[in-house]
């Protein structure tokens, strides 16, 4: 409902195409930043993979998937 500080700072920059680095504690909204920016920039091409998401933990995989 209300974006976190990392989301307020990162999302506008990332949508503009700027590379971002998000280093904050767990639960601060990093995954949401990456998902929203990816969806915003997604260009669907029929029959092609558009996005590949790699997660280094099963917890992150679960939160990204849901």
DSSP file (Angstrom, degrees, kcal/mol; ACC not computed):
  #  RESIDUE AA STRUCTURE BP1 BP2  ACC     N-H-->O    O-->H-N    N-H-->O    O-->H-N    TCO  KAPPA ALPHA  PHI   PSI    X-CA   Y-CA   Z-CA
    1    1 A X              0   0    0      0, 0.0     2,-0.5     0, 0.0     0, 0.0   0.000 360.0 360.0 360.0 -47.2    0.0    0.0    0.0
    2    2 A X        -     0   0    0      0, 0.0     2,-0.0     0, 0.0     0, 0.0  -0.982 360.0-122.3-119.6 126.1    2.8    2.4    0.9
    3    3 A X        -     0   0    0     -2,-0.5    26,-0.1     1,-0.1     2,-0.1  -0.311  23.7-120.8 -67.6 148.0    6.2    1.9   -0.7
    4    4 A X     >  -     0   0    0     24,-0.1     4,-2.6     1,-0.1     5,-0.2  -0.277  32.6 -99.1 -76.2 171.7    9.3    1.4    1.5
    5    5 A X  H  > S+     0   0    0      1,-0.2     4,-2.1     2,-0.2     5,-0.2   0.913 125.0  50.7 -59.9 -44.4   12.2    3.8    1.4
    6    6 A X  H  > S+     0   0    0     22,-0.3     4,-2.4     1,-0.2     5,-0.3   0.872 111.5  49.2 -64.1 -35.4   14.2    1.4   -0.9
    7    7 A X  H  > S+     0   0    0     21,-0.3     4,-1.9     2,-0.2     5,-0.4   0.916 109.7  50.5 -69.0 -43.2   11.2    1.2   -3.2
    8    8 A X  H  < S+     0   0    0     -4,-2.6     4,-0.4     1,-0.2    -2,-0.2   0.872 118.6  38.9 -61.5 -36.8   10.7    5.0   -3.4
    9    9 A X  H  X S+     0   0    0     -4,-2.1     4,-0.6    -5,-0.2    -2,-0.2   0.872 123.1  37.2 -81.4 -37.9   14.4    5.4   -4.2
   10   10 A X  H  X S+     0   0    0     -4,-2.4     4,-2.7    -5,-0.2     5,-0.2   0.883 102.8  62.5 -88.7 -41.5   15.0    2.5   -6.6
   11   11 A X  H  X S+     0   0    0     -4,-1.9     4,-2.5    -5,-0.3     5,-0.2   0.919 104.4  46.4 -59.9 -49.9   11.8    2.0   -8.7
   12   12 A X  H  > S+     0   0    0     -4,-0.4     4,-1.3    -5,-0.4    -1,-0.2   0.913 115.8  47.0 -59.9 -40.1   11.9    5.4  -10.5
   13   13 A X  H  <>S+     0   0    0     -4,-0.6     5,-2.1     1,-0.2     4,-0.3   0.920 113.1  47.9 -65.8 -43.8   15.6    5.1  -11.3
   14   14 A X  H ><5S+     0   0    0     -4,-2.7     3,-1.5     1,-0.2    -2,-0.2   0.879 107.3  55.4 -67.0 -38.2   15.3    1.5  -12.5
   15   15 A X  H 3<5S+     0   0    0     -4,-2.5    -1,-0.2     1,-0.3    -2,-0.2   0.841 103.9  56.0 -63.1 -32.0   12.3    2.2  -14.7
   16   16 A X  T 3<5S-     0   0    0     -4,-1.3    -1,-0.3    -5,-0.2    -2,-0.2   0.561 126.6-104.1 -74.8  -7.7   14.4    4.9  -16.4
   17   17 A X  T < 5S+     0   0    0     -3,-1.5     2,-0.3     1,-0.3    -3,-0.2   0.483  72.4 144.3  98.9   3.9   17.0    2.2  -17.2
   18   18 A X      < -     0   0    0     -5,-2.1    -1,-0.3    -6,-0.2     2,-0.2  -0.562  54.9-114.7 -75.2 136.7   19.5    3.1  -14.5
   19   19 A X        -     0   0    0     -2,-0.3     2,-0.3     2,-0.0    -1,-0.1  -0.490  38.7-163.5 -66.6 140.9   21.4    0.2  -12.9
   20   20 A X        -     0   0    0     -2,-0.2     2,-0.4    -6,-0.1   -10,-0.0  -0.928  18.9-157.3-128.5 153.6   20.5   -0.1   -9.2
   21   21 A X        -     0   0    0     -2,-0.3     2,-0.6     2,-0.0    -2,-0.0  -0.993  11.2-164.2-127.3 122.5   21.9   -1.9   -6.2
   22   22 A X        +     0   0    0     -2,-0.4     2,-0.5     2,-0.0    -2,-0.0  -0.927  14.6 168.6-111.2 112.5   19.6   -2.6   -3.3
   23   23 A X        +     0   0    0     -2,-0.6     2,-0.3     7,-0.0    -2,-0.0  -0.850  26.1 123.1-125.5  94.9   21.3   -3.5   -0.1
   24   24 A X        -     0   0    0     -2,-0.5     3,-0.1     1,-0.1     4,-0.1  -0.910  63.6 -73.2-142.0 168.5   18.8   -3.4    2.8
   25   25 A X    >   -     0   0    0     -2,-0.3     3,-1.2     1,-0.1     5,-0.2  -0.110  64.1 -79.3 -60.2 160.3   17.7   -5.9    5.5
   26   26 A X  T 3  S+     0   0    0      1,-0.2    -1,-0.1     2,-0.1     0, 0.0  -0.331 116.3  28.4 -58.4 139.6   15.4   -8.8    4.6
   27   27 A X  T 3  S+     0   0    0     -3,-0.1    -1,-0.2     1,-0.0    -2,-0.1   0.562  83.5 113.9  87.1   8.9   11.7   -7.8    4.3
   28   28 A X  S <  S-     0   0    0     -3,-1.2   -21,-0.3    -4,-0.1   -22,-0.3   0.484  93.4 -92.5 -94.6  -2.8   12.4   -4.2    3.2
   29   29 A X  S  > S+     0   0    0     -4,-0.1     4,-1.8   -23,-0.1     5,-0.1   0.637  79.5 133.5 108.7  16.0   10.9   -4.6   -0.3
   30   30 A X  H  > S+     0   0    0     -5,-0.2     4,-2.2     1,-0.2     5,-0.2   0.933  76.9  50.7 -63.5 -45.6   13.9   -5.5   -2.6
   31   31 A X  H  > S+     0   0    0      1,-0.2     4,-2.5     2,-0.2    -1,-0.2   0.896 108.5  52.7 -60.7 -40.4   12.0   -8.4   -4.3
   32   32 A X  H  > S+     0   0    0      2,-0.2     4,-2.7     1,-0.2     5,-0.3   0.894 106.9  53.6 -61.5 -40.1    9.1   -6.1   -5.0
   33   33 A X  H  X S+     0   0    0     -4,-1.8     4,-2.3     1,-0.2     5,-0.3   0.958 111.5  44.3 -57.7 -52.1   11.4   -3.6   -6.6
   34   34 A X  H  X S+     0   0    0     -4,-2.2     4,-2.1     1,-0.2    -2,-0.2   0.892 115.6  47.4 -63.9 -40.6   12.9   -6.2   -9.0
   35   35 A X  H  X S+     0   0    0     -4,-2.5     4,-2.7     2,-0.2     5,-0.2   0.949 113.7  45.9 -67.0 -49.3    9.4   -7.6   -9.9
   36   36 A X  H  X S+     0   0    0     -4,-2.7     4,-2.2     1,-0.2    -2,-0.2   0.907 115.0  47.0 -62.2 -42.2    7.7   -4.3  -10.5
   37   37 A X  H  X S+     0   0    0     -4,-2.3     4,-1.7    -5,-0.3    -1,-0.2   0.909 112.5  50.1 -67.2 -41.1   10.6   -3.0  -12.6
   38   38 A X  H  X S+     0   0    0     -4,-2.1     4,-0.7    -5,-0.3    -2,-0.2   0.936 112.7  46.2 -61.6 -47.0   10.8   -6.2  -14.6
   39   39 A X  H >< S+     0   0    0     -4,-2.7     3,-0.6     1,-0.2    -1,-0.2   0.877 110.0  54.9 -63.9 -37.3    7.1   -6.2  -15.4
   40   40 A X  H 3< S+     0   0    0     -4,-2.2    -1,-0.2     1,-0.2    -2,-0.2   0.858 116.0  37.2 -63.1 -36.1    7.2   -2.5  -16.3
   41   41 A X  H 3< S+     0   0    0     -4,-1.7    -1,-0.2    -3,-0.2    -2,-0.2   0.411  87.1 128.4 -98.7   1.3    9.9   -3.1  -18.9
   42   42 A X    <<  -     0   0    0     -4,-0.7     2,-0.5    -3,-0.6     9,-0.1  -0.362  36.8-169.9 -65.8 129.9    8.7   -6.4  -20.2
   43   43 A X        -     0   0    0      7,-0.2     2,-0.3    -2,-0.1    -1,-0.1  -0.944  17.2-143.5-120.8 107.0    8.3   -6.7  -23.9
   44   44 A X        -     0   0    0     -2,-0.5     2,-0.5     3,-0.0     5,-0.1  -0.513  16.2-173.0 -76.1 133.0    6.5   -9.9  -24.8
   45   45 A X    >   -     0   0    0      3,-0.3     3,-2.1    -2,-0.3    -2,-0.0  -0.990  32.9-112.0-125.9 120.2    7.6  -11.7  -27.9
   46   46 A X  T 3  S+     0   0    0     -2,-0.5     3,-0.1     1,-0.3    -2,-0.0  -0.237  98.5   8.9 -55.8 128.6    5.4  -14.7  -28.9
   47   47 A X  T 3  S+     0   0    0      1,-0.2     2,-0.3     0, 0.0    -1,-0.3   0.510 108.8 102.5  81.9   5.6    7.2  -18.0  -28.6
   48   48 A X  S <  S-     0   0    0     -3,-2.1     2,-0.4     0, 0.0    -3,-0.3  -0.912  77.9-108.9-123.0 149.6   10.3  -16.5  -26.8
   49   49 A X        -     0   0    0     -2,-0.3     3,-0.1     1,-0.2    -3,-0.0  -0.603  32.3-176.9 -70.4 129.4   11.4  -16.5  -23.1
   50   50 A X        +     0   0    0     -2,-0.4     2,-0.4     1,-0.3    -7,-0.2   0.781  63.5  18.4 -99.6 -33.5   11.0  -12.9  -21.9
   51   51 A X        -     0   0    0     -9,-0.1     2,-0.5     2,-0.0    -1,-0.3  -1.000  54.2-165.7-143.2 138.2   12.3  -13.2  -18.3
   52   52 A X        -     0   0    0     -2,-0.4     2,-0.5    -3,-0.1    -3,-0.0  -0.989  13.2-163.3-122.8 120.4   14.5  -15.6  -16.5
   53   53 A X        -     0   0    0     -2,-0.5     2,-0.5     2,-0.0    -2,-0.0  -0.915   3.5-169.5-108.3 123.0   14.5  -15.2  -12.7
   54   54 A X        -     0   0    0     -2,-0.5     2,-0.4     2,-0.0    -2,-0.0  -0.948   4.3-170.4-111.8 129.3   17.3  -16.9  -10.7
   55   55 A X        -     0   0    0     -2,-0.5     6,-0.0     1,-0.1    -2,-0.0  -0.951  19.1-153.0-121.9 139.8   17.0  -17.1   -6.9
   56   56 A X  S    S+     0   0    0     -2,-0.4     2,-0.3     1,-0.0    -1,-0.1   0.497  79.8  41.0 -92.1  -3.3   19.8  -18.1   -4.6
   57   57 A X  S  > S-     0   0    0      1,-0.1     4,-2.0     0, 0.0     5,-0.1  -0.982  75.1-126.9-139.4 154.5   17.5  -19.4   -1.8
   58   58 A X  H  > S+     0   0    0     -2,-0.3     4,-2.4     1,-0.2     5,-0.1   0.848 111.5  57.4 -67.2 -32.7   14.3  -21.4   -1.6
   59   59 A X  H  > S+     0   0    0      2,-0.2     4,-2.4     1,-0.2    -1,-0.2   0.918 108.0  46.0 -62.8 -43.0   12.7  -18.6    0.5
   60   60 A X  H  > S+     0   0    0      2,-0.2     4,-2.4     1,-0.2     5,-0.2   0.885 110.3  54.2 -67.2 -38.3   13.4  -16.0   -2.2
   61   61 A X  H  X S+     0   0    0     -4,-2.0     4,-2.2     2,-0.2    -2,-0.2   0.929 109.8  47.9 -58.7 -45.5   12.1  -18.4   -4.8
   62   62 A X  H  X S+     0   0    0     -4,-2.4     4,-2.0     1,-0.2    -2,-0.2   0.931 113.2  46.1 -62.5 -47.1    8.8  -18.7   -2.9
   63   63 A X  H  < S+     0   0    0     -4,-2.4    -1,-0.2     1,-0.2    -2,-0.2   0.845 114.2  48.8 -68.8 -32.0    8.4  -15.0   -2.3
   64   64 A X  H  < S+     0   0    0     -4,-2.4    -1,-0.2     2,-0.2    -2,-0.2   0.887 112.3  48.3 -71.4 -39.2    9.2  -14.2   -6.0
   65   65 A X  H  <        0   0    0     -4,-2.2    -2,-0.2    -5,-0.2    -1,-0.2   0.838 360.0 360.0 -70.6 -33.7    6.7  -16.9   -7.2
   66   66 A X     <        0   0    0     -4,-2.0    -1,-0.2    -5,-0.2    -2,-0.2   0.414 360.0 360.0-104.8 360.0    3.9  -15.7   -5.0
